[in-house]
């Protein structure tokens, strides 16, 4: 496996629950840091939802590995942000022959 070409600067964010003042909570996003990454699109598919056809393309985002428990180690439920683009992380796995990289399986969030 050739080393990934990490040429994209992504902001890693974690969700935070904030009291809304009415007894409930809202979700905000806290930046954790900037990670350089390689972003590759997977196989896309179309699916019908009501009268509309939705397109969904999974992404593989590769970053340098960080120790388990480190703030800089992405995990499911977090997201990457690049400008106006948002990538929700659904799973993270070790990658590379010596575990020196992490592959984040993500989907791009698109506002309707």
Backbone as a printed PyTorch tensor [residue, N CA C, xyz], in Angstrom:
tensor([[[  0.8410,  -1.1780,   0.0000],
         [  0.0000,   0.0000,   0.0000],
         [  0.8820,   1.2360,   0.0000]],

        [[  0.6820,   2.1050,  -0.9660],
         [  1.4120,   3.3650,  -1.0050],
         [  0.8430,   4.3050,   0.0520]],

        [[  1.7090,   5.1580,   0.5800],
         [  1.2320,   6.1270,   1.5640],
         [  0.1900,   7.0340,   0.9270]],

        [[ -0.8490,   7.3960,   1.6940],
         [ -1.8890,   8.2640,   1.1440],
         [ -1.3530,   9.6700,   0.8780]],

        [[ -1.9660,  10.3580,  -0.0770],
         [ -1.6250,  11.7420,  -0.4040],
         [ -2.5370,  12.6390,   0.4240]],

        [[ -2.0450,  13.0720,   1.5680],
         [ -2.8580,  13.8720,   2.4850],
         [ -2.6970,  15.3530,   2.1360]],

        [[ -3.5460,  15.8130,   1.2250],
         [ -3.4370,  17.1710,   0.7050],
         [ -4.6590,  18.0290,   1.0040]],

        [[ -5.5190,  17.5800,   1.9300],
         [ -6.7150,  18.3360,   2.2930],
         [ -6.6940,  18.6190,   3.7850]],

        [[ -6.9210,  19.8630,   4.1360],
         [ -6.9490,  20.3080,   5.5270],
         [ -8.3920,  20.2600,   6.0300]],

        [[ -8.6630,  19.3850,   6.9940],
         [-10.0120,  19.2120,   7.5280],
         [-10.0360,  19.5610,   9.0060]],

        [[-11.1150,  20.1780,   9.4430],
         [-11.2980,  20.4790,  10.8650],
         [-12.0940,  19.3390,  11.4870]],

        [[-11.5530,  18.7380,  12.5340],
         [-12.2580,  17.6870,  13.2620],
         [-13.1140,  18.3550,  14.3280]],

        [[-14.4080,  18.0060,  14.3770],
         [-15.3210,  18.5830,  15.3510],
         [-16.0470,  17.4870,  16.1150]],

        [[-16.3650,  17.7820,  17.3930],
         [-17.1050,  16.8570,  18.2460],
         [-18.4140,  17.5170,  18.6720]],

        [[-19.4910,  16.7240,  18.7820],
         [-20.7730,  17.3030,  19.2030],
         [-20.7570,  17.6420,  20.6920]],

        [[-21.4490,  18.7170,  21.0430],
         [-21.5960,  19.1410,  22.4320],
         [-23.0650,  19.4080,  22.7030]],

        [[-23.5500,  18.9690,  23.8460],
         [-24.9330,  19.2670,  24.2450],
         [-24.9260,  20.5580,  25.0490]],

        [[-25.7990,  21.4870,  24.6440],
         [-25.8960,  22.7830,  25.3090],
         [-27.3440,  22.9840,  25.7380]],

        [[-27.5490,  23.3900,  26.9890],
         [-28.9060,  23.6400,  27.4810],
         [-29.5460,  24.7420,  26.6450]],

        [[-30.8180,  24.5160,  26.2790],
         [-31.5080,  25.5020,  25.4380],
         [-32.3170,  26.5180,  26.2410]],

        [[-32.2850,  26.4240,  27.5650],
         [-33.0000,  27.3670,  28.4200],
         [-34.4620,  27.0120,  28.6360]],

        [[-34.9520,  25.9790,  27.9760],
         [-36.3440,  25.5670,  28.1180],
         [-36.4280,  24.1360,  28.6500]],

        [[-35.3810,  23.6700,  29.2830],
         [-35.3730,  22.3240,  29.8460],
         [-34.8400,  21.2550,  28.9180]],

        [[-34.5030,  21.6260,  27.7080],
         [-33.9730,  20.6610,  26.7460],
         [-32.5340,  20.9860,  26.3870]],

        [[-32.0740,  20.3590,  25.3340],
         [-30.7050,  20.5530,  24.8820],
         [-30.6810,  20.7560,  23.3780]],

        [[-29.6780,  21.4620,  22.9240],
         [-29.4180,  21.5620,  21.4850],
         [-27.9820,  21.0890,  21.2560]],

        [[-27.6630,  20.8010,  20.0160],
         [-26.3230,  20.3020,  19.6960],
         [-25.5280,  21.3960,  18.9970]],

        [[-24.3240,  21.5940,  19.4800],
         [-23.3710,  22.4780,  18.8250],
         [-22.1270,  21.6530,  18.5260]],

        [[-21.2080,  22.2230,  17.7460],
         [-19.9970,  21.4960,  17.3680],
         [-18.7740,  22.2390,  17.8580]],

        [[-17.8910,  21.5190,  18.5530],
         [-16.6550,  22.0870,  19.0910],
         [-15.4750,  21.6460,  18.2300]],

        [[-14.7140,  22.5930,  17.6730],
         [-13.5180,  22.2170,  16.9050],
         [-12.4690,  21.5790,  17.8160]],

        [[-11.8850,  20.4690,  17.3620],
         [-10.8530,  19.7770,  18.1300],
         [ -9.4620,  19.9850,  17.5500]],

        [[ -9.3970,  20.3700,  16.2920],
         [ -8.1020,  20.5730,  15.6470],
         [ -8.1930,  20.3620,  14.1510]],

        [[ -7.0760,  20.6080,  13.4900],
         [ -6.9810,  20.4580,  12.0430],
         [ -6.1520,  19.2180,  11.7340]],

        [[ -6.6670,  18.3820,  10.8300],
         [ -5.9520,  17.1830,  10.4040],
         [ -5.7940,  17.2210,   8.8910]],

        [[ -4.6210,  16.8200,   8.4180],
         [ -4.4070,  16.6750,   6.9800],
         [ -4.8970,  15.3030,   6.5800]],

        [[ -5.5820,  15.2360,   5.4390],
         [ -6.2550,  13.9910,   5.0630],
         [ -6.2440,  13.7640,   3.5660]],

        [[ -6.4510,  12.5020,   3.2120],
         [ -6.7480,  12.1150,   1.8400],
         [ -8.2260,  11.7320,   1.8230]],

        [[ -8.9860,  12.2850,   0.8800],
         [-10.4200,  12.0050,   0.7760],
         [-10.6690,  11.2840,  -0.5380]],

        [[-11.2700,  10.0980,  -0.4470],
         [-11.5980,   9.3130,  -1.6370],
         [-13.0630,   8.9190,  -1.5910]],

        [[-13.7170,   9.0620,  -2.7280],
         [-15.1220,   8.6700,  -2.8310],
         [-15.2210,   7.1700,  -3.0580]],

        [[-16.2260,   6.5670,  -2.4530],
         [-16.4990,   5.1550,  -2.6570],
         [-17.5350,   4.9870,  -3.7530]],

        [[-18.1760,   3.8560,  -3.7730],
         [-19.2230,   3.5900,  -4.7650],
         [-20.5020,   4.3000,  -4.3590]],

        [[-21.0580,   5.0460,  -5.2770],
         [-22.3070,   5.7520,  -5.0170],
         [-23.5050,   4.8790,  -5.3160]],

        [[-24.6510,   5.3230,  -4.8370],
         [-25.8940,   4.6340,  -5.1430],
         [-27.0360,   5.6270,  -5.0720]],

        [[-28.0790,   5.2950,  -5.7710],
         [-29.2810,   6.1120,  -5.7450],
         [-30.3630,   5.3400,  -5.0190]],

        [[-31.2040,   6.0770,  -4.3120],
         [-32.3200,   5.4520,  -3.6290],
         [-33.5100,   6.3870,  -3.6720]],

        [[-34.6740,   5.8170,  -3.8170],
         [-35.8940,   6.6080,  -3.8660],
         [-36.3930,   6.8600,  -2.4490]],

        [[-36.8070,   8.0980,  -2.2100],
         [-37.4050,   8.4460,  -0.9230],
         [-38.5980,   9.3360,  -1.2360]],

        [[-39.7750,   8.7600,  -1.1360],
         [-40.9760,   9.4940,  -1.5230],
         [-40.9570,   9.7350,  -3.0230]],

        [[-41.1110,  10.9680,  -3.4340],
         [-41.1060,  11.3360,  -4.8500],
         [-39.7150,  11.6960,  -5.3490]],

        [[-38.7490,  11.7920,  -4.4420],
         [-37.4030,  12.2330,  -4.8250],
         [-36.4420,  11.0540,  -4.9100]],

        [[-35.4150,  11.2220,  -5.7190],
         [-34.3240,  10.2580,  -5.8000],
         [-33.1130,  10.8900,  -5.1250]],

        [[-32.5840,  10.1990,  -4.1170],
         [-31.4330,  10.7050,  -3.3780],
         [-30.1660,  10.0020,  -3.8340]],

        [[-29.0890,  10.7350,  -3.8690],
         [-27.7990,  10.1850,  -4.2250],
         [-26.9350,  10.1590,  -2.9690]],

        [[-26.2680,   9.0450,  -2.7440],
         [-25.4380,   8.9090,  -1.5440],
         [-24.0980,   8.3010,  -1.9470]],

        [[-23.0190,   8.9990,  -1.5760],
         [-21.6790,   8.5250,  -1.8880],
         [-20.8830,   8.4240,  -0.5910]],

        [[-20.4910,   7.2200,  -0.2120],
         [-19.6490,   7.0800,   0.9780],
         [-18.2320,   7.5670,   0.6760]],

        [[-17.5670,   8.0520,   1.7080],
         [-16.1980,   8.5600,   1.5660],
         [-15.2660,   7.7920,   2.4870]],

        [[-14.0300,   7.6480,   2.0350],
         [-12.9520,   7.1130,   2.8760],
         [-11.9830,   8.2560,   3.1070]],

        [[-11.8680,   8.6830,   4.3440],
         [-10.9840,   9.7960,   4.6970],
         [ -9.8400,   9.2160,   5.5190]],

        [[ -8.6310,   9.3310,   4.9930],
         [ -7.4520,   8.7710,   5.6580],
         [ -6.6610,   9.8840,   6.3350]],

        [[ -6.3390,   9.6770,   7.6150],
         [ -5.5450,  10.6290,   8.4040],
         [ -4.4400,   9.8540,   9.1210]],

        [[ -3.4740,  10.5780,   9.6500],
         [ -2.4220,   9.9230,  10.4460],
         [ -3.0290,   9.3990,  11.7440]],

        [[ -2.5550,   8.2630,  12.1890],
         [ -3.0690,   7.6570,  13.4180],
         [ -2.6580,   8.4810,  14.6290]],

        [[ -3.4680,   8.4170,  15.6460],
         [ -3.1950,   9.0320,  16.9450],
         [ -3.5210,   7.9820,  17.9960]],

        [[ -2.9110,   8.0750,  19.1700],
         [ -3.1740,   7.0740,  20.2130],
         [ -4.6490,   7.0420,  20.6190]],

        [[ -5.1210,   5.8730,  21.0130],
         [ -6.4910,   5.7370,  21.4980],
         [ -6.6680,   6.6750,  22.6860]],

        [[ -7.7510,   7.4370,  22.6550],
         [ -8.0280,   8.3910,  23.7340],
         [ -7.5310,   9.7920,  23.4570]],

        [[ -6.6820,   9.9680,  22.4450],
         [ -6.1810,  11.3010,  22.1080],
         [ -7.2990,  12.1200,  21.4700]],

        [[ -7.3390,  13.4090,  21.7580],
         [ -8.3540,  14.2970,  21.1980],
         [ -8.2590,  14.3250,  19.6760]],

        [[ -7.0660,  14.1490,  19.1440],
         [ -6.8540,  14.2180,  17.6970],
         [ -7.2210,  12.9210,  16.9670]],

        [[ -7.6800,  11.9100,  17.7020],
         [ -8.0740,  10.6470,  17.0630],
         [ -9.5740,  10.6990,  16.7520]],

        [[ -9.9480,  10.7110,  15.4700],
         [-11.3640,  10.7610,  15.1110],
         [-12.1070,   9.5250,  15.5980]],

        [[-13.4100,   9.6880,  15.8450],
         [-14.2490,   8.5520,  16.2190],
         [-15.6540,   8.7590,  15.6730]],

        [[-16.4030,   7.6860,  15.6270],
         [-17.7730,   7.7360,  15.1140],
         [-18.5770,   8.7520,  15.9120]],

        [[-19.4330,   9.4920,  15.2090],
         [-20.2460,  10.5140,  15.8520],
         [-19.6490,  11.9060,  15.7250]],

        [[-18.3720,  11.9810,  15.3650],
         [-17.7390,  13.2720,  15.1250],
         [-17.8850,  13.6130,  13.6440]],

        [[-17.3050,  14.7280,  13.2270],
         [-17.3780,  15.1140,  11.8270],
         [-16.1440,  15.8940,  11.4230]],

        [[-15.9080,  15.9240,  10.1080],
         [-14.8880,  16.7690,   9.5130],
         [-15.5910,  17.9030,   8.7810]],

        [[-14.9690,  19.0770,   8.7890],
         [-15.5000,  20.2250,   8.0640],
         [-14.3970,  20.7640,   7.1640]],

        [[-14.7750,  21.0510,   5.9070],
         [-13.8610,  21.6620,   4.9380],
         [-14.6430,  22.7870,   4.2580]],

        [[-14.4320,  24.0130,   4.7000],
         [-15.1970,  25.1300,   4.1620],
         [-16.6660,  24.9590,   4.5040]],

        [[-17.5150,  24.8800,   3.4700],
         [-18.9500,  24.6790,   3.6890],
         [-19.3400,  23.2090,   3.6460]],

        [[-18.3940,  22.3180,   3.3980],
         [-18.6780,  20.8850,   3.3160],
         [-18.5400,  20.2390,   4.6890]],

        [[-19.4440,  19.2920,   4.9780],
         [-19.4550,  18.6000,   6.2630],
         [-19.4900,  17.0950,   6.0010]],

        [[-18.5760,  16.3470,   6.6410],
         [-18.4670,  14.9040,   6.4680],
         [-18.7090,  14.2220,   7.8200]],

        [[-19.8200,  13.5060,   7.9580],
         [-20.1580,  12.7930,   9.1980],
         [-19.3770,  11.4870,   9.2620]],

        [[-18.6990,  11.2580,  10.3680],
         [-17.9050,  10.0410,  10.5520],
         [-18.8000,   8.9510,  11.1390]],

        [[-18.8680,   7.7870,  10.4550],
         [-19.7010,   6.6800,  10.9100],
         [-18.8900,   5.5350,  11.5020]],

        [[-17.6300,   5.3980,  11.0960],
         [-16.7710,   4.3380,  11.6310],
         [-15.3240,   4.7110,  11.3690]],

        [[-14.4210,   4.1800,  12.1990],
         [-12.9830,   4.4340,  12.0530],
         [-12.2550,   3.1070,  12.1990]],

        [[-11.2920,   2.8600,  11.2890],
         [-10.5150,   1.6240,  11.3610],
         [ -9.0420,   1.9280,  11.1270]],

        [[ -8.1790,   1.0500,  11.6500],
         [ -6.7370,   1.1930,  11.4290],
         [ -6.4160,   0.9000,   9.9760]],

        [[ -5.3900,   1.5730,   9.4720],
         [ -4.9570,   1.3570,   8.0940],
         [ -3.4380,   1.4560,   8.0370]],

        [[ -2.8750,   0.9990,   6.9390],
         [ -1.4230,   1.0040,   6.7850],
         [ -0.8310,  -0.2870,   7.3060]],

        [[  0.3270,  -0.6340,   6.7950],
         [  0.9440,  -1.9060,   7.1750],
         [  1.3560,  -1.9540,   8.6430]],

        [[  1.5640,  -0.8000,   9.2550],
         [  1.9700,  -0.7570,  10.6580],
         [  0.9770,   0.0310,  11.5100]],

        [[ -0.2360,   0.2480,  10.9910],
         [ -1.2570,   0.9730,  11.7370],
         [ -0.9530,   2.4480,  11.8970]],

        [[ -0.1810,   3.0090,  10.9600],
         [  0.2060,   4.4130,  11.0800],
         [ -0.8500,   5.3760,  10.5520]],

        [[ -1.9330,   4.8440,   9.9920],
         [ -3.0170,   5.6750,   9.4700],
         [ -4.3520,   5.1840,  10.0160]],

        [[ -5.3550,   6.0330,   9.9240],
         [ -6.7230,   5.6820,  10.2650],
         [ -7.5900,   5.9570,   9.0430]],

        [[ -8.5320,   5.0640,   8.7610],
         [ -9.5070,   5.2940,   7.7100],
         [-10.8360,   5.6160,   8.3790]],

        [[-11.3560,   6.7990,   8.0620],
         [-12.6480,   7.2280,   8.5900],
         [-13.6880,   7.0150,   7.5030]],

        [[-14.7000,   6.2320,   7.7790],
         [-15.7800,   5.9790,   6.8360],
         [-16.8430,   7.0320,   7.1070]],

        [[-17.1280,   7.8380,   6.1000],
         [-17.9760,   9.0070,   6.3080],
         [-18.9500,   9.2080,   5.1560]],

        [[-19.9480,  10.0640,   5.4100],
         [-20.8910,  10.5030,   4.3960],
         [-20.9320,  12.0180,   4.4360]],

        [[-21.0650,  12.6380,   3.2670],
         [-21.1720,  14.0920,   3.2180],
         [-22.6040,  14.4880,   3.5520]],

        [[-22.7510,  15.4580,   4.4570],
         [-24.0550,  15.9890,   4.8060],
         [-24.4100,  17.0630,   3.7890]],

        [[-25.5540,  16.9130,   3.1450],
         [-25.9820,  17.8910,   2.1440],
         [-27.3440,  18.4260,   2.5810]],

        [[-27.4380,  19.7450,   2.6960],
         [-28.7150,  20.3560,   3.0610],
         [-29.6660,  20.2990,   1.8760]],

        [[-30.9400,  19.9470,   2.1120],
         [-31.9070,  19.8580,   1.0020],
         [-32.2180,  21.2220,   0.4200]]])
